[in-house]
Amino acid sequence: MIHRIFIHGLESSNKGTKAVFFRKKYPHMIIPTFTGNLPERMEKLNWILSNKSDIRIVGSSFGGLMAALFAMENGSQVKRMILLAPAINMIGLAPQKQGKISVPVSIYHGRDDEVISLTDIDPVAKEIFTDLSFNIVDDDHFLHKTFKTLGWDVLLA
């Protein structure tokens, strides 16, 4: 069974624009709200995804960081990840051991992102993801122009 999860950004929730979109398009998608610091959020994510496999993760901003950290420790459970302007530049803040991620990863990052700079993300992405599709789009951090136009049925298949 395929498990799809959307992990929102730091100051968002499961009621944000992307969460609402996914809830309509994929009614069985797991769309929790995360609060607290990174360890608290990761504990909840690990609990939600425990005993699940064939997982497709969509992580937005801070949720992209969480997705990467989950995949580093649970790569065999994850089928693929789609990261939207991921905050992977903050990966050094995570207490756990870090390593490479071999699951297929698609990153979509806005050229005009003023929250998370492309120059901060690019080298980190190339360092940790071994199967990476990095897409620079004409958008900002929130990807409002781009988000709904992505081929979600293919990305989440």
N, C-alpha and C positions, 0 to 999 in steps of 0.2 A: 504494500500500500504506500502510495506517495504521500509524504507529509510536507506541506508548505507552511512557512512561517514568515511573517513580516516583523522586523525589529525596527522600531521607530528611533528617531534621534533623541538627543539629550533633553531638550525642552519640549518635546512633543508627547503624544499619547496614542492610544488606539482610536482616537476620535479625530486625528489629523487628516489632511487631504488624501495622503497616500493610503492610510488605513481604511478610510471610507471607500476609496476606489477598489482596493483589494477585497473588502468585505462584499461589495456588490458583484464583482467579477468572479471571485472564487469563494463561495459561501463556506467552504470547509477549511479555508485557510486559518491557521492559528494566528491571532492578532492580539497579543497581550499588551498591557501597559506596564512599563518598567519605571521604577522610581528608585531613588537612593544613589549610593556611590557605585563605582564599577564592580567591586566584589559582590555587592548585594544584587545588582542586576544580573551578574553572571551566575550567581547561585540560583536565581529564579529561572534563568534560561536553561541551565543544566537540568533543573527539576522538570521543566516543561518538556524538554526533549529527551529525557531519560527513557530508555527502552524503545526509542523510535529509530527507524533507519529510513533510507531512501529519502532523505530530507533535502528540500530546496529552500535556501534561506535568501530572503531579500533583506538587506540591511541598509538603512539610511543614516548617513552621517555617523553619529556615535553608535548607532545600531550596526553600522558596517564594521566598526572596531570590534563590537561584541561578536559579530558573526565570524570574523577572522580568528578571534581568540577561541571561540567554540570549536572551529574547524581544526585549529592547531592541536587541540587535545582530543577531538572526537572525529577525526577525518574520515574514518571508515563508515560513519553514520551519514555523512553529508554527500549528496550526489552532485550538487552545484550551488554556487553562490552568485547573486547579482547584488553588487554593492553600488549604492547611489551616493556620490560625493562622500566616500567613507573617511572617517577620522582615524585612519590607520597611522597617521603621523604621531598619534598618541600611544602607539603600541608599547613603547618603552615604559609607560606608567603601570603596565600590568605586572603583577607579582609572579605570575607563573613562567615557567620555562618556555621560551619561544623557539619556533622552528619554521620549516618550510610547509607550505600548503599545496598539495598536489591535485586537489579537486578543481574542476573547471571553474574559473572566476571571470565574470564580466563586470567591469567597472564602467560606470557612466559618470563623468565629472564635467561640470560646467566650466567653460573657458573663462567666464566672468565671476567665478566663485570668489567672494571676498571673505568667506568664513574659513574655508580650508583651501589653501593655495595648492594649485596643481604642482608647483615646484617642490612642495613638501611631500606630496603623495606619490609622485612618479617613481622616485628611487626606492621608496619603501615597498611599493607594489612589486617592482621588478625583483626586489630582494626576497620577498616571502612567498610570492605566488609563482608556481612553476608552469601553470597552464592558464595564462592570462590573456584576456581580450580587453584592452584599455581603450575606451571610447571617449574622446573629448568632444563635447557638444556645445552648441551655441546657446548657453543658458547660464544661470547663476547657481548658487548653492542649493536652492530649493528645487531646481529642475522642473518648475511648473510648466514651462513650454514643452519640455521633452518627455516628461514622465509618462503621460498617458499614451504617447505615440510609440513607445517601445513595443516590440513584439512579445508581449508577456506570455502568450500561449506557447510560443517556442522556447522562450527563456525558462519557463517553469515546467516544461514537459518532463 
